[in-house]
Amino acid sequence: MRYIKKINNNVALAKDESGTEWVLLGRGIGFGKNAGDEVHTDEVDRRFKAEEDTVTHQNPPMILANIDPAILQLASKVSQEAGDFLGIHFSNYNYLAIADHIAFALERTQRGEDYPNEFRWQVGRLYPKEYAAAKRALATVKAETGVSLPKSELTFFTYHFVSAQSDATLVEDTVEMTELINRVVEIVSYSFQMQLDTSSLNYSRFVTHLRYFVVRQIHGESGGEELDPTIGQVIRMKYPKAYEAAGKIAAYLEQARGWHISNNEKLYITLHVWRLTRNNH
């Protein structure tokens, strides 16, 4: 791979042997280089295809050229720490989204702007580990910049960390997913007239199942093969109240999003609802 041009001291444009152009990110990677110089791989922290991503509509050269190099380094640290804590890898899309968000969050905070934060407690209950990672991220931003971001940023960072765990899932999809999951949890709570234990393993498993289910629906993916009809009949007979709640959930999702929920999925939801509410049957 050889240099084409410098974008700034920490960002450069290069071309590989096949002629594909890449945007390279690394400390000092664009300093003192000339066109045609060979790229040393140990200088490269991340690389991005130079053309715009047709799915996310990101333009890496434009984004990277307009973000302070110090913010790019901060985004690397935040994404690395969150990735280690959550056991995930941040894609280039997720990394750029974090960098872009940090840049705007710092600008908003310095102007004294903030956003309403009425969903923070819901996000913390639905995604407790990602919310904990968001707290760490705010602490890192303060340590590196001296700026204390407002608590509303806990919600936004949580969304980014949830989004990073699903391929090709945009932050906007995560916001939609959160609204849907919160409504589904409310349906279960109302159906059984009980306060769900949000700290329980069964609650965590239920939310995780809903997360992957919603992502599949957003991307038009199927949920796998149908269960044996005999198994379905046993589940319906053994857990009638949970199955009724699953039917309410399916009706809500069909009305709200036009999604057809398969019998297979309703049975899985039934089992999760039963485990979550078994002491109240």
Helices and strands as residue ranges (DSSP letters): E 2-8, E 11-15, E 21-25, G 41-43, E 46-49, H 60-65, H 69-86, H 92-110, H 120-126, H 128-145, H 152-163, H 171-192, H 201-218, H 229-238, H 240-257, H 263-277, G 278-280
